[in-house]
Amino acid sequence: MEKLLAVLEAYKEKAIERKKTYSLDPRPLSKEEVEAVIEGLTLDNLAEENFVIFEEESLDKLLLRLISQEVRRGTFPSSYAKAEGLAKFVRGQLSSDYLSKNDALELLDKMQGGAAAVELVTLLEEGYYTEEILDILKDTVLVNPSEFNRLVALAEDNSTVKDVIKSWAERKFAQGWKLADKYQGLSIKVGNNITTGHLSPSKNADSRTDHPLHAQFIMDGREDEADFMDRLKALKEKNENIFFVAGSALGEGSSRKSATYTMLQVLGKPVDGEPEKKAGGVVVAKSMAPIFKISLMASAILPVICDTDSINEGDNLEVDIENKKLIINGEDEIDVKLPIPFQLDKIAAGGMTYFDAGNELQKWAVQYCLDHDIDFDQSKVPAPVEKEEERVPQTLAQKIVAMNRLDGKDTILAGETAEVKIRGVFSQDTTGPMTLEEYQLMAGGDFGAEFVVQSLCHTGECPSSEDRNRHKFIDEFVTKRGGVCLETGEGIIHTIGNRFVLPTDVIVGGDSHTRTPTGVSFPAASDIIAGAMKYGKQTMTMDESVRVIFKGQPKEGITARDLVSTLVVYADKTVGKDIYTGRIIEMEGVEFLDADERYILTNAVAERSASAGTVPADEVTTEAIKSNLEYLKSRPDAQKSPSVKDTIKAMEEYLANPVLLKGDDDADYAATIEIPLGEVTEPLVAKPHHPDNVAPLSEIAGVELDEVFIGSCVGGDLESIRAAARIVEGHKIPHEVNFVVCPASRDIYNELASDGSLAKLTAAGATITMPGCGLCMGNKRRIGAGSTALTTTTRNYQSRIGPADSQTYLGSAHVAAIAAILGKFPTVEEYFDMFK
């Protein structure tokens, strides 16, 4: 009893402090707390003892509440502790006056697989509660291959186990996966350009895995929405069902699953038996960033696209799924665009965790039935696809994705859905903790992807003790499962991760700048990334492509960073810049660019709200792969990391027979945009507060600067910093300008140190920081109030890297270096005079 009371007192202290500080319920139980509760339930006379946390409870009721309601599902250490303890009660190894064997089995059932599935199969093997456990397993989808194989072994002598596998093949577990016909609620209305940074502020990144706490920071940096939580509270007093209604461009910015978690906390209903978890919700907007929309659907939130101008805050809204209508106050009807049927099925399943696990489980079960001549209803089995009999023109992205189809078909068209091999996965350290939590929620074991690269690039600079503890956990988690965890200071996830990629690869990553210049890569939310890690594949719906053709070559002084802005300028002149939203940008005519410059271009498609970007592979690509192969062979983990070893082998095989793909001239594109580079006569800069707010240098010449930053994945490359060093050599940066340079990786840093570039920069007054993301995300390094900054980073949304009253411009390293010397933006004449 003394041990139990000590654990409960510590839990109480944390709970009271959290309630006092944040008005939130306690965090889920830890492994040690679960073990103490399990042991406590074996004690006598618990009903006679009371304990007060927020209200008085008898000890037996308190412990039962904690074990049933306050432990995470999945394969967390606490999940395993709960499942193992409950299984001991089922066996009779432990006994309790307050928890019967049947009660313990019922709690195992409510865990919905994962750690519980391990114990249930073990109990089945041992002969406990056979009939009851088989019934539980029929509705369980979070089953790993190891447990499935154990059931296959049991099925040799037990026909009832075969019945379970047959039920999985017939997809009976999905009988309850149905959408409501109609969704009803009151609207809370917000404005245009609500980014993921407003829903999930970067400066509060350390709280992202604490969903209820992080949700309290919603709209930080949007002064016009500062009263959001008060308005929400008032609306919920009238109706618990709230629709989040926005204007255009909802969810642009970093691919933060935490923004979706915030939506769940704001809109969802609590999930019984799963602490901190909420489910459901409807988000309505004029337009929505593709990554954010996909993230919402993965978490079973319904995204609705329609004209929201006529919707006012507090309106009664009803979404009619069948008729694709939104009805306002029972009168006005608006046509809406809903997700495609496949995506609606995922929402109906409760999100991708259960949907994907169910699909995979069905495949195993179907194959088992076919192999063992078990007759089963095949009406729920997807029909096999057939290859096209005639030639089908393909874009470059379509060719790459089609090469990786797992259903035998070798082409794919826009709008077509297929299961695709994902050879590699990128993960970084602010979304990574969420990804690893999702991985445990979906009961993941060893990684199924051929390679996983995890970075510590966002929080490596000036980490707190909590950050360092998190780094250690991430490193151990990833490497134990076969992945690579980069060291702090080793480099940005894209800079290093891109070195693992082949031109025939499909890649996904947990950062919106997962945009490789080779192959095709798709950024995604943490649960989707976790699924790709677990399965090494993903069901994808092919997006349309936009073809961008660069004509000629740029004049000297016009850089790849300037070409980024031409994507906006020439789309605006022709078909409108919204053409890129949700589509793949396929860029041609860039043979004159090196591999790093091509990455600057493909990276830029993130700010266009495109789903991906491609560049045709050529000799420049193969030379880069040869260099990357040498890099991989030189890594200290080259002989022990499965991710590195497998990629070395894949690269050697590729180089023995290179495949250089390009799109067919007669392929179907949503639009074709030509960019005559001879017309680009001066550098282009993005003005506050959007990367699409492009202006020629002449328009902003003379604007004074407080901060200049050269770095990030698209500004911290070797040649960009070398160019900056050449420009500032012999000059002194004005005292009032804070000039910071941040190489993208350690090997770039070492080369800059070796060739004297760093010395030139520091002699001029630059501060050189640890390789990593630096200022780009604004979680560790930020600018001051009222500051005006020019950075080579990717985004300049309001409040991203500084307070709401700060101003951020985006430009090339060349413009930045010259501006740092002058303390202001140069004129066009000054720029070309100083360009080196």
N, C-alpha and C positions, 0 to 999 in steps of 0.2 A: 504493500500500500504506500509506503514511504516513497518508493521510486516513482510510482504512478502520480502521486500528488506533486512531486517535484517537476515532472514533465508538464502536468496540467498548469502548475503555477507559472512556468516559463511561457507556456502557450497563452495563458491569460494575460500576462504582462505585454506580450506582443500584440494581442488582440485589442487590449484597451488603448495602447499607444496608437495603433492604426486607426481605431475609431475616433480617438481624440484629435489626431492630426489630419485625417482625410475623410472621416465619417464613412468609412468602409468596413465591410466584414473582414474577418481574419483570412489570411492566405491559406491555401490548401495544406494539409498535413505533410510533414516530411517523413521520410522512411523511418527515422528513429521514433517519431511521434506515433506513427502507425504501429510499430512494434510494441511500444509501451501500451497503447490502447488494447491491442490484441491480448497482451499479457494481463492487462487489468481486468479484462472480461472474465478471466478465470478465477478472480478473487471472490471471496464470500462477502455477504452482507453489504453489497454495493447499494442496494435500494434503501438502506438505512442511513447512508452518508449523503450529504448534500454538498454541492460545489457551485460557486457563483462566478460566472464570467460577466455576462451582462444581466442575467437573471438567474434565479436559483433553480437548479435542477438536481434531481437525485443522480448519483454517480452512474448507476446503470443506464439511465436514459441519456445522460450526457455522452457516455462512451458509445452507445449504440448510434446516437446521432452523428458523432464524429466519424465512426467507421463507415456509416452508410452514405453520408452526405458530403464529407469534407476530404475525400481522397480522389485524386485524379484517375481517370480511366486511361488505358493504354499500356505502355511498357515503361513507365517511369519507375525509378527505384521504389517509390512509395506504392505504386500499383502492384509490383511484385510482392512487396511485404504484405499488402492486404490480401492478395490472392493466396499466398502461401499460408497465411494465418487462417483464413477462412477454410481452406482445404483441410487443415489440421482439425478444425472443429467438425467438419464433415466426416472425417475418418474416426473421430473420437480420440485422437491423440491429445486434444485439448477439450476441456468440458467447461460449460458455463451454465449458471442458473438463469441467464438472461438471453443467451443466444443458442438456440437449438441447432441440431444438424440441418434440419430443413430450412431454418432461417439463414444459416450460413450458405447453403446451396443457392437460395434465392438471391442473396447478395452477390454471389459469384455470377449468377445469370445477369444481374443488372449492370455488371461491369462491361458487358457487351464485347467480350473477346479480349485480345491482347494478352496481358499477363494471366487473365482468368482462363483463357483458352488453354494455356499450357497446363494449368492445374486441373482443368476439367478433363482433358485427355488422359492425364496421369490417373485421375480418379477412375476413369472409365477402364483403363488398363488394369487397375487394381480391383475392379468389380464392384465399386460403390455406386449405388443409385443409377444403375445402367439406363433404365428407361427414362428417368427424369433428365439425365445428362444428354442423352441422345435428342430429346425434345428441345433442350436448350440450344444444342449445336445446330439444329436445323435453321434457327433464326440468327445465328452468329456468322458474321462475315470477316471479322478481324482475326483471321487464322493464317498463320505463317506456313511456309512449305514444310517445316520440320513437323508441325502438328498434323498437317494433312497427310504426310507420309506415315506417321504413326497410326493414323486412322486407317490408311490403306492396309497396313500390316494387320490391324485388328479385323478388318473386313474379310480376310481370308477365312476366318472361322466364325464370323458373326454376320448374319444376313441383315440384322437391324442396322449395323454400321453402314452396310451398303445402301440401305434406304436413306440414310442421312446424305451420303455422297450423291445419290440419285436426286434427292430434293434440291441439292445445290445446283446440279446440272440443269434442273428444271426451273431454277431461279425462284423457288417458292419463298425465299427470304425477302424478296422484293414486293410481295403482294401488298404490303402497306405503304409502298412508296408512291404516293399520289399527291398531286397538287390540289389545293383548294380551287374551286371554280371561280371564286371571287375573293379579293382582298379588300378590306375596308379600314379606313383610319382617317385621322386628322392630319393636315399638312403643317409641317414646319418649313418655312420658305427661307432659302439663303440665296445669295447672289451668284454672279458669274465668276469663273476662274477660282473656284474653291479647290485648292491643290491638296495632295496628300500631306503636304507640309502643314497645312492648316488643320487637317483632321488628326495629324500625328506629328507634332512639332519636333524638329531635329534636336533642339536643345534639351528635350526631355527624353532622348532616345534610351537612356538607361532604364526607363520604366516600361519599356514596350512589352515585355513579357508579363507584366502586371496589368492585365487588360483593364480592370476597373479603375486603377489609379491613372493609367495613361489617358483614358477617355476623359478625365477631368480637365485635361489641357486642350481640348478641342477648341479650335478657332483662335488660339493664341497667335497673335500677329495679324489678325483680321479685325481691325478696330470697329468696322461696321457690323461685325457679328459678335462683339464682345459679350452681349447679353444672351447668347444662345442658350446656355444651360438654364437660365432663369425662365426664358420663354418655353423651353422644353418642359420644365417642371409644371408650369401653369397649364400647358396643354394636356399633360398626362393626368392632371386632376380631373379633366373632362372625359378623357378617353385614353386607355392604356395603349391603344394601337396608333402609332404615329408614323406617317410617311415623311421621309426626308426628301424635300423638293428643291432642286437647284436649277440654275440657269445653264449656260454653256460651259464647256471645257471642265466638267467636274472630274477631279481625280488626276489631273496632270501632275507630273513631278516624279519623285522617286517611287519605286514599286514597293511601297510600304504595306505589308500585310497588316501592320498595326493600324492603318487607316480603316481597314475593313473590320478589325477587332473593335475599333471605336464605334463604327456603325452598329455592330452587334450589341455593344453595351448600351448604346443610345436607343436602339429600336427593338432589340430582341427580348424574348421572355426567358426567365431562368430555366435551366435544364435540371430536372430532378436527378440527384445523385452525382452531379458533376459540378464541383465548386467553381465559381467565377464564370462558368460557361453560360452564354445566352445564345438563343437561336431564333432565326426568322427575321423578317423585316422587308420593307419595300423602299427602294431608292429611285426617285424619278428625276430626270434631267433632260435638258435640250440635247446635250451631247456629253459624252463620257469617254475619258481616256481608256483605250482598250485594256491595258493591264489592270486598271482598277475595276473595270466591268467584269473581267474574267475572275478577278479575286473575289468580288461580291458573289458571283455564281458558285465559286468553289466553296464558299461558306454558307451556301443556301439562302442568300439574300436575293430577292427578285429585283433585277434592274429593269427599269421602264424608260424608254426614250420617247419623248414627245415634246411639243411646244408647251412650255410651262408658263408663258407670259400671263395667261388668264387665271392661273391658280394663285390664290392669296393665302396667307398664313391663317390657319384655323379652319380652312374649308374642309368639308366632308368629302373624302375621295373614295372612289370604288374602282378597282381594276377588274375588268371582266376579261378573264383569260381567253375564253373561247372566241369571243367577238373582237378581241384586241381593241378594247375601248377603255378610256378612263372617264369616269362620270363625276362631275363636280356638283356637289350639293344636290344630287339626285336629278339634275336637269341637263346641264351642258355636257356634251360628249366630245371627247378628243380621240382621234386615232392614235394608237401607240405602236411602237415597235418592241416586240418581246424577243427574248432569246429563242434560238432555234430549238426544235424538239429535243435533240440530244442534250442541250444545256438545261432545258426545263426538266428533263429526267434526272439530271444531276442534282438540281435544286430539290426535287421531290424526294430524293434519297437522303436528304439531310446534308448534302455537300459531297465533295469529292472523296473524303476519307472513306466513307462507307460505299459510295458508288464505285470507285476504282477497286476497292478491296473485293466488292461483290462480283465485279466483272472478272477479276483475276481468279477468284475462287470458282466461279462457274466454269472457266476454261479448264482448270485442273480437273474438275469433276466430270465435265463432258469427255475429256480425253480418257479418264479412268473408265467411264461407262463404255466408250467405244472399244477400248483395249480389252475389256472383260465381257463384251457382248451382252451388256445390260440394256434391256429395252427401256427407253425413257421418252418422254414427250419433248420433241425437239423444236416445238413451235417458238420457244423463247430463246433459241440459239440463233445468233446473227447469221444471215445467209452468206455463203461464201461469195467473195467478189470475183468478177471475171475481168480478164485483161481486155483492153481495147483491141478490136480487130484491125482498125485503121490507125494511121499515124495521128497522134494528138500533139499539136504544137505546145511546147512547155516554156515557161519562163525559167530563169536560172533558179529561183527559189523553189519552184515546183519540181525541177529536176533533182535538186538536192534532197528535198523531202521525200520524193518518190523513191529515190535510191534506198531510203531507210524504212520504207513501208514493210510491215511484218505480215501482211495478208497475201503476199504473192503478186500483187498488182504493181506495175512499174511506171505508172503515170498517176498524176493527181491534178485536179482542177479546182479553181476557186469555189469555195462552198462545200467541197467534198470532205468528209470526215474519215480519218483512218488512224490506226494505231501505228506509231512510228518509233523506231529505235532512237533513244537519246544516248549518244555515246558518252557525253560528259556533262557535268553539272558544276556551276560556279556558286559559291556561297560566301557572303561577307559577314562581318562581325556585328553589325547592327540589326540586320535581318536574320542572321545566322541563328541566334538563340531562339527566335520564333520558329525557324525551320526545324531545328533540332527538337523543339517541343512538339511540333506537328509530327515529326518522324516517330516520336515515342507514342503520340496519340494514335497513329496508324499502325502501331506495333511493328515497326521496322527492325530488321536484324542487320546483317552485313549489307553493304551497298550493292545494289544490282547494276548501277551504272558502271561503265568501264573505267571512268575516272571521275573523281570528285576533288575539286580544289577549293579549299576554305582559306580565307584571308583574315588578317587582323588589322586591316588597313584603315578602317574608319575610327578606331578607338586606340590605335597604337601610340599616337602622340599624346603625351601627358595623361596616361591612364590613371584612374583612381584605383584604390585597392579592390573595389568591387569589379572594375574592369579587368584587372589582372587575374582575379579569381575566375571571372568569366572566360578569359583567354585560356586558362589552364583547362577548364571544363571542356571548351570547344575543341581544343587540341586533342585531348584524350578521347573524346567522343568520336571525332572524325578519323583519327589515325587507327583507332581500334577496329573500325569498320572498313578499313582499306583505302581511306582517302588521304589527301595531302593537306596538312595545315601549315600555312606559311608562317614564318616568324614575324613578330612585330618589326617593322622597318624593312622587311624583305620586299614588299611591293604591293601595289594596288591589285585588286582581284582581276581586273580586266587585263592589266599590263602583263601579269604573270600567267593568268589563266589562258589568255590568247595563245600562249606558246605551246599549249597542249592540243590545239585544234587543227584538224585537217580540212581541206576544201570540200570533202564529201560528208562532213559531220553536220548533225543537227544538235545544237547545244541549248540548254536552258540555264538561267542564272537568277539568283535572288536579288539582283540589282538592276535598275532600269537601264543601265548602260552596258548590259550584257549584249554587245553588238559586235561580234567578231568580224574582222575583214576577210576571213576565210570561212567557208561553209555558210551556214545560216544559223543565227542564234536568236532565241526568244527570251526576253525577261519575263519573270512571273512572280507571283506571290509565294509566300513561304510554304504553304501547304502543297502547292503544285510542285515546287522545288523538292520538297520532301518526297513526294510521290515519284518524281523522276529519279531521285537518289535510290529509293527503295526498289523500284521495278526496272529501271534502265530503259523505260519506254513511256510513251504518253499518247493518249488519244487526242488528236489535233484536228481542228477544222481549218482547212487551207484558206488563207486570206488572199484577196486580190493583190496585184502588184501595180505599182506606178513605175514607169520607165523614165529615167532621167539620163539624158545624153549630154555630156560635156563636149563641146565643139572647140577644137583648137587647143592652145596651151595658154596659161596665164602669163601676163607680163611679169618681169622681175619685180619683186616686192609684193606680189599678190600671192598669198599663202593658202595652204589647204584649209586653214581656219576661215579665210575669207570665202572659200568655195562653199563652206557650210552655210553661210548666210545667203549665197546665191540660190540655194534650194528654196528659200522663202521668197526672195525677190522675184524669181522667174515663175514660180507657181502663182504668186499673186498677180503677176502680169497676164497670165494665161487662163488657167482653170480654177484659180483660187487655192490658197494654201491649205484649206481644209481637205483637199484631195488626198493628203497623206494619212489622215486619221484612220487608224485601224487597218492600214494597208502596208505592204512591204515595198520599200523603195529600192529599186534595182538600178544601180549607177554604172554607167558605161563611159568609155572614153577617158579613163584615168590612168592609162598606162604609164604616164610620166611621173606618177606619185609612187613613193616608196611604201613599204608595208606600214610604217607608223602613220604616214599621212593618209593612207587609205582607212586606217582605223579612225582617224579624226573624222572622216566622212561618214563611215558607218555608225560611229558613236552618235553623230548628230541627229540621226533619225529618231532618237529617243525624244528630243525636244520638238519633233514634228508630230508627236503622238502616233508614230508609225509602229507597227508590230515588229518589224525587223528591217534590216538593210543588207544588201549584198553588193559585191564587186566580183567580176569574173576573175577566175584564177588564171595566172600566166607564169612566165619565167620568174618574175619578181616574187610570186607566191612560193614557188618551189625553192628558190634560194632562201627565203625566210624560213621555210620548213627545215631546210638543212641546218640553218643556224639554230633553230629551236631544238632540233634533235641533239645537237652538241650541248646546248644548255641543259637539256634533260639528263643526258649522260653524265654531266658534271655535277649534278645535284648529289648531296650526301645521302639522300634516300633512294638513289637510283636502283640499288640492288635489293631494297627491302619493301618499298612501297608498291603495292599492287597497282595503284593508279599510275605511277611513273613507269613501272616495268611494262605494263600493258600498252601505254602510249608510245614508249620507245619502239616496241614491236610493231605497233600500228603504223608509225611513221616510216620505219624501215620498209615495211611492205608497200606503203603508198609510194615512196620514192623509187622503188624498184619498177613500178608501173604507174606513173602519175596520171591522174584523171583531171583534165582541165575543162571544166564545164562552162558553158555560156548559154544564155537564153536564145530561143529560136526567134528569128526576125518576125515570123508570123504568129507568135504567141499572142494571147489575149491579155491586153493591159487595160487597167481602168483609165489610164491617160498616159501620154508621152509628152515629156517636157524637155525642150532643148535649151541648153545654156551656152550661148556664145561667149567664150571666155575673153575674146578680144574686146568685148564691151565693158569688162570690169576694169576700170581705170584707177580705182583707189580702194584702200581697205574698207571693209564693212564691219560695223560694230553693233552689238545689240544693246539698246538702251533699257533702263528700268521700265517696267518690272517683268519683262518677258523675253525669252530668247528669240521670239518672232518679231520683236519690236526693232527691226533692223534699220540702220541709218548709215549713209556714207560718212567716212571720217570727216569730210568737210563740214558736215552739219553740226558736229559736236566739238570741233577744234576750239581749244581754249578753255574747255570745262576743267576746272581745277580738281585735283585728286588728293585724297588723304591716304589712300591705301592702294598698293599695287601688289598683286599676287600672281606669280607664275608657277603653275603646277597643275595637278590633277591628272587624270588618265589621258586627257587630250591636250594638256599644256606642259606636262612634266616629262615629255619624251626627250631623248638625247639631243636631237637636232634643234628642238625649240629652245632648250636651255643653253646650248652652245651658241645659238644665234643671239640670245639675250646677253650672254657674256661678251661676245664680240662687240655688241652695240654699247654696252656700259663701260667698256675698258677705257680707262683714262678719264672718266667722269666721276663726279661725286653726287650722290642722290641727296636732294634737299632734306634737311633735318625733319621738316614737317611731313614728309612722305614715309610711311611705313612700307618698306619694300621687302617682300618675303618670296623666297624661291624654294620650291619643294619638289625634288625629283620623284618620278613615279615609282622607281624601284632601286634597290640597293646596288645592283650592277650598273645602272645608269649613274647613280651617285659616284661609284668607284671610277667609272670612266671619266666623269667630269672632274673628279679630283686628280686623276692621272694626267689629263691633258691641260690642266691649269685653269679650266673654266670656272671652277668654284672660287679660286683665288681672285680671278678678275671680278667676280660678282661681289665677294666680300670686301675687296678693296674699294669698290664703288659705294659700299654701304648696305649691301643686301644681307638679310638674315637667311641662312640655309637651315632648313628643318629636316627632321626625320622623313625618309621616303614614306609616302602614304597619300591619303586623300587631302590632308591639310585643311584648307578653308572651305573646300567644295561643299560639304554637307552642313557645316556650321554647327556641329555638335561639340567639337573640342575647341577649335579656333574660330573666333568671330571678329567682326569689325565693330567699331564704336558707334554710339548714338550720333545721328546726324552726319555720319561719314559718307563720303563719295568714294567708291572703289572701282578699280578696273581689274578684272581677273581673267585668267585663261580657263576658268572652270566652266561647267556645263550649263548652269542655270542661274538666273538672277531674279527669281521670284521674291516678292516682298517678304521680308522677315526671315528668308532662308539662311543668310549668313550674318545677319545683324538685326538691330531693332527695326521696327516698322518705318521709322523716319530716315533710315539709311538708304543710299542709292547704289545700285550695282550695275556696272557696264561689263559686257563680255567682248573680248577681242583676242587677237593673236599675241604670241610672245613677243613678236617684233614691235607691235604697237605698244604693248605693255612696257617693254624695256625703254623705249624712247619717251613714253609718257612719264616713267619714273624719273628719268633725268630732268625733264622739263617741269615736273610737278603739275602737269596738265596735259590734255590731249594735244598732240601736235597738229599743225596744219598739214595739208597734203604735201606741200613743198618741203616742210621740215621732215616729214616722214621719209620721203624718197631721198632726201639729202643724207639722212642719218642711217638709212637701211644698209645693213651689211650681210 
